[in-house]
Amino acid sequence: MTLSALLTERAKEYPEKACIKFEERTLTYSETDRTVSLTAGGLKETGLGSGDRAAILMENCPEYIISYFSIIRAGSIAVPLNNFLTAHEIFYILKDSGCRILIYGDKFSAVVSAIKEDLPDITCLRFNEIPQRQIPQPLGDEDDVAVFLYTSGTTGFPKGAMLTHKNLLSDAEACIMVMKVSEKDRILLFLPLFHSFTFTVCVIAPIYAGARIVLLQSVRPFSKIINSIFKDRVTLFVAVPAVYNILIRKKMPFMFRFFLKYLINIRACVSGASALPEDTLYAFEKRFRIPLIEGYGLTEASPVVSVNPLRGLRKKGSAGLPIVNVEAAIAGENGEMLGRNEVGELIVKGPNIMKGYYNKEDETKEVLKDGWLYTGDMARIDEDGYIYIVDRKKDLIIVDGMNVYPREVEDIVIKHPSVEECAMVGIPDNKGSEFPVLFIKRKENTGLTEKEIKESLKGDIAQFKTPRRVIFLEEFPKTATGKIKKAELRKIEVK
């Protein structure tokens, strides 16, 4: 099956059921499918051929989802663009992917104007400029590439992960099973649609299940999210750790707490895209009495790899169990398989693993070996098969020949009552080694000092793991989904 065929099947099964709810607009499954066909025909008339790439640069809106499926229905490959990137960064992706068409929103007119002269072979269109022409359902194949998803590029230039229909559909189906998604669910979607986690969990999975997508333009204003939870009777809430941090700190009047406790329809919350601090998980579940499940994934795996089960043993601090049909193992430095609770590189295998990086054979060979995807994350797997992420392999700090995993320190520091956010990186010294530097964002109205932090770490970690410097920041450099850009922190001059 292809993504396009999936949408058509659901349109036949649930023709008059709401597929996408956006502000005061509602699109049924049959309306969505019909609009996708008409738009796909228009794209083909505009010159988009089978296997060609078409990029999307828009804010969250129904036209984004329609564009995505229309490109695929035309037999082409979608290239979602991170709309927080600069014109220079977008130019790189368009050129690298060889895009023929760019569909963009009005907000990005200036960006498009800045780059289209240097990319004369690209046709740039607003959604309403695409002609509407009927197209027959293309045959396609589940092993055809459906999308190029560009990695965030926190280390070097971004790479286009080639994901097939089978990759995405198998991952979505497994998510449905572990999160118990059904046609009765209403999934709130406010995270950016260009992100792999958002599109698989909040678009493909609900369409697969015949559920309703409650779409918001963005996370701001936050009041819209709260209003939508009640107004649209949301049953599944999907967010990133930063959102859950806001919710546990947000002051709520008594009546709101009453409605939240007794009238809320949310049956489960899901956290993804970056690690969820244990304290946040405990505080959220204590305050809202709703299960919060965390998982682990990466773009190259479509992206979900593991999830703590909604029903069954949830091990806090772990990234859960591998999803259905996905295997996980730990590899040593020489590629040997390690035993339970031994720390090494997490490798995964399954139908959700990408074909490779577009036009990057060497980089592909580095991460795909004998059917295994080498994730670049240091982890351990316990006796029950639960995965624990220790740190990014590239974030590992070598201090006088000894390994220091920043996350071990960060997990302790984040529990300090005056710490809002933190991240530790290694800075090269002139002795062929590195020294750990800890960056902290303080909570408002606190006067936390470097000395206090170092004192608080005594007894919890070995001396060689203790940060040599503590630097306080007003804000952290972040990706669109709230991940701290450690590559940017390493550029900060440390005296």
N, C-alpha and C positions, 0 to 999 in steps of 0.2 A: 504493500500500500504506500501511496505518497501522501504528503500533507494536503495537497490539492484534493485528492480522492477522499481523504478523511472528511474535509469540510463538506463536500458534496453528499457523502453518506449521511452525515448528521443533519444536513438540510432536508433530506428526504425523511429522516426519522423524526425530527422535531421542527417541521417547517415554520410553525407560528410561534415557537418558543423564543424568548429573548436570548440573543447571543452576546451582544455588546450593549451595555447601558452607559451612556456618556452624557453627563449633565442632564438636559431634558430630552435627549434623543435616545431612542431605543431601536436597535437593528435586530430583526429576527434572524434565525439561521438561514431561512430561504432568501431574505433580502441581502444578507451578507454574501452568500454564495453567488447570487445573481450579479451583484455589483462586482465581485471578484472576476467573474467571467467576462463582463463587459469591459472592465479595466484591463484585463489580460489581453483581450482582443485589440484594444487601443494601443497597448505597448508594442504588440507585434506589428501593428500598422506603422508605428513610429520607427520601427527598425530593430527592435529587440528580437534576436534570434535564439534558437535553442543553444543552451550552454553559455550564452552571453551573461555578463554580470550587470546588475542594476542596483544602484545604491539608494538608500533612504536616509534623508536628513530632515527629520521632523520632530516636534514635541509629541508627547502622548496624545493620540486622538484616534478615532475609528479608522481614518484614512491611512494611518500607519499600518495597522493590521491588514487592511484591505490591500495596500500596496505590496506588502510582504507576500501574501498569498497569491496576488495577481502575477507577480514576477515569477513565482514558482509555477503557476498554472500556465504561463507562457512558455514553460520548458526551460526557464532561465535560472540564474543563481542570484539570490538576494544578498546584498552587502549592507547590513545596518551600520550606520555611522554614529559614533559617540558624539552627541550634539554639544558636548562641553569642550570638544577639541578646538584648537585654533585652525585658521584657514590653511596654514602651512602643514599641520598634521593631517587634515582632511585631504589635502592635495596629495600627500604621500600615499594614503590608502587608495584613493581613486586611481592613481597612476599604477601602483603596485598590483592592484586587482584587475586592471584593464577594463574598468567599467565603461559601458556604452551609454548608459542612461543614469541620470541623477534625478530622483523625485524629491523635492524639497518644500518646506513650509515657508510662509511669508517671513517669519522671524529670521530666517537664514539667507535672506536675499543679498545682504552685504557680503557674506562669506562666499556665496556662489559667484557674485560679481568679481570678487578678488581672485578667483581661481580659474574661471572658465576660459579666459583668454589663453592661459597656458595649457589648457586641455581641450584643444579644438575638436577632438573626435567624440567628446561627450555631449549628448543632448540633455540640457537641463530643463526640467519641467516642474511646474507646480501641479499638485494633484488634479485640480480642476481644469488643467490644460491638456490632460490626457484624453484623447478621443474615446468615446464609448462604442465598442464594437463587440459583437458576440464571438465567442471562440468555442470550438468543440473541446470537450475534456481531453487533454493530451494523454497519451498512454503512459509515458514515463516509467521509471523503475525505482524500487526502494533503495537501490545502491547508487542512484544518481546523486551528485552533490546538490544539496538544496540551498546551502548558505555558506558564505565565507564570514566567519566571526573573528574579527581582529582582536588579538590579545591586547591587554592594556598598555603594553610597552613600558612597564616600569623598569625593565632592563633592556636598553637598546631599542631598535625599531620594532614596532608591532608586527606580528606575523598573522597571516590569514589562515585560521584553522578551517579546513574543509570538512563540513559535516553533511552527511547524507540524510535522506528521508528516514532510513532505517535507524540511524544514530538517534535522531531527534524523537521519533515515535517510540522507540524502545525505552528511551529515558523517561518520556512523558508517561508511558503505560506503567512503568515501575513506580513513578511518583504517585500515580493514582492509587496504586495498590497500598503503598506504605502510608499515605495520607487519607485513605478511605474516601476518595473524592467520588461523588455521584452526581447524577443529573439534577439533584435537588440543591446542590451547592451554589453559592454566590461568592465568587472570589474577588476580593478587592485588589485592584491593580493601580498602584501609584508610583512604583519604581520605574525608572526609565526603560522603555521598550527595547532599546538597542542592546540591553544587557542579556547575556545568555540565560542567566538564572531567571530573570523576569519572563522571557518569552517562553521558555520550556514550562515553567511551573504555573505561570499566570495566563498563558494564552493557549499553548498546544494541549496541555493537560486538561483544562476545563472544556475545550472543544472536543477532545477525545471522549470525555465523560458526558458531554451534552449539558454541561453546566452553564451558568451565566457569568460573564466577565463584567464586573463593575469597574469601569475605567475612569480614572482621574488624570488631570493633566500633569500633576506633579505632587510632590510631598508638601508643597506650600500653596496656600496657607494651611497649617496643620488642622485648623478648625474644620476644613472641608472633609478631612479624613474622619474626624470624630462624627460629624453630621452624617456622612455617608454610611458609617457603621450602623446607625439607627434607621435612617431613612430607607436604605436599600436592603436592610436586614441581612447584612454580610454574615456568612457562616465560616469563611476561611480567610484568615488575615496573614498576608505574606509581607515580610519587611526585612530590613537589614538591622544589625545591632544598634546603630545610631538611633533608629526610630524607637526601639524598645527602651533605650536609655532615656529618651525624652518622656516616654509614657510613665516610667517609674518615678520620674522627678516632677511631673506636671501636677500642679495644685488643682484639686477638683472640689467644687462645692458639694455639699451634702446631697442635694437632689440628683446631681450628676452621678455620684457614687451609687445612689440607690438604683437609678435606671441601669447603670452599668452592671450592677450585681444581679438584678432580677429580670431585666428585659432584654439583655444582650443575647444575640443569636449565635455569636462566634463559638464554634465547637473546638477550634484548634488554631494555634498561631505557629508560623514557620519562620525561622531565621536562616538567612543564607548570605552569600557573597563575601563574608569575612567572619572571623572567629567571634563567637559570642562569649563574653566574660561570664564566668560562673556566677559571680555576684549579681549580674544583671538578670540571669535566668532565675535565680532564687527570688530576687526582689519582685520580678514581674509576676511569677506564679503565686507568690504570697499575696500580692495586691489584687490581682484580677481573678484568681482561681480558674485560670484557663491554661491547659497544657501548652507549653512552648517547646517545640521540637527543633533541634539544630541538626544540620547536615553538613556535608563537605562535598565540594565539587571543583571543577575547573573547566574552562571553556572547551578544552580539547576532549572532554568527556561528556559534552552535550547538555548540561554540565554536571548533573548530579551523580555522585559516586556512592555516597552513604547517607543514611538518615537514622536518627534515633527513632525506634518504632513508636507510633502513637499509642498502640495497645501492646503492652508487654514491658519488658525491662528497658527503662531509659537510664543510661549511665551518664550522669552529669559530668562534664569535662571531656566526654568522648564525642567523636563525630558520628557515632552510631555504627550500624551494621551495613555492609555493602547491600545495595538494592538488588532486586531480582536479576539473575543472569550476569551479575558482575562479580568477578573475583578480585581479591586484594591480597597482596603479599608484601613482604619487606625484603629489600635487596641490600646487600653489603656493598662496600666500595668496589669490589671486583665482580659484582653482579651475582654473587652467591646468595641463595635464599637463607634468610635468618629465621630464628625460632621465635616463639611467643615472647612478648615483652622486651625483645631486643630492638634497639633503635637503629633505623637505617632509612633508606629512601623508599617511600610508598610507591608501589607499582600496581597498576590495575589493568584488567582485561575484560572485555565484554562487547556487546553489540552497539554500545554507545560511544565507542572510541573512534575518534576522527580518522579520516583517510590519510591526513598528513597536512603539512603547511604548504600553501600554494606557492609554487615556484621556488621552494627552498628544500631541496633534497637533503643537503647536509644536516640542516636543523631537524628535519624529519627523522633521519637515521639516528640522531642523538637521543630522541625521546621515544621512538617506536622500535622495539627490539623483540623479535620472536612473538609478536602479538601483544606484548605488554606495553603499556604507556608508562614511561618513567615521569612521575609527576613533578619532581623537584622539591617535594615536601618531605621533611624528615618526620618519621612517625614510628609508632609501635602498635602491634595488634595483641590484645590480651587473650586469655585462654578461652573466652567466649566469642571471639571474633570481632570485638568492638575496636574501632580504630581511634587512636589518640594522636592528634597532630602535635608534633613537638616544635617544629619550626620550618621555615623555608630553607632549603638546602643552600640557596645563594645568600641567605641572611646569616648563615652560620659564621660566628666570629672565632678566629683562631688566636688565642692569647697564650703566648709562649708555648706553642705546641699543643695546647689543651682546647678542646671544643667547648664553646659557650653558645647555648641556644637562647637568643634574646627573649623568646616567648616565656621561658621559665622565669626570667626576671620580671618581665612585663606583667605576668599573671599575679605576681606578688605586689608589685607597685600599684596596680590598678585598684587594689583593695584599700589603699590608703584613703581616708575620708576626705582629703584635700585634693586628690588627683582626679581630674576629669578624663584625660586621655594620656597615653604614654607610648613610647616606642624606643627601642634601643638598637643602635647600629654599630658596626665596627669601623674604626678609622685607622688606616695604615700608619704605622710609626716608621721611624728610620732604621729599624732593626730587623725588618723582614717579618714583623708580627703586626698585631692590631691591638687597639685598646677600645673598650666599650664606652660608648657615649649614650647617655639616657636623655631623651627629650620628653618634657612634660608640659601639658596644658593644665594649669591649676583651676580648681573650681572658683566661682566668683566669691569675692570677699574673703579669700584665704591668703595667708602670707607664707606659704610653704617655702622652705629653704633647702639648698643642696645638702647641708649638714643633716637636717632632719631625715631626708630620704636615705642617706647613707647609714644613718643610725638605725633606721627602721628595718634595713636589710640584714643587719648583723644577726647571726644565728639562723637565718633562713637559707642563705646561700654561701657557697665557698668564697673566700676572699678574691680569688682570681676572676670570679664572675661579677664582682661588684663594679659598677660603672666608675670609670676614672673621672668623668665629668658629668654633671647634671645641668642641662640647659632648659630654661623655661620659655615656651612659645605662647604667643597669643592665639594662633591657629596653626593646625597642621596642614601641610599640602596633601590633598586627597584626590583619589579617583572619583568618578561620578557616583559610584556606589558606596563611597565612604571609606575605602581602604586607604590607609596612610601610605604615601609614596616614600618608601625608605630610600630610594635612589636620590630623591631630592634632599632628604636629610643629610645624606653623605656629602652633599655639596656645600653644606653650611660650614663656614670657617670656624674651627674650634681652636681657641687659644689656650 
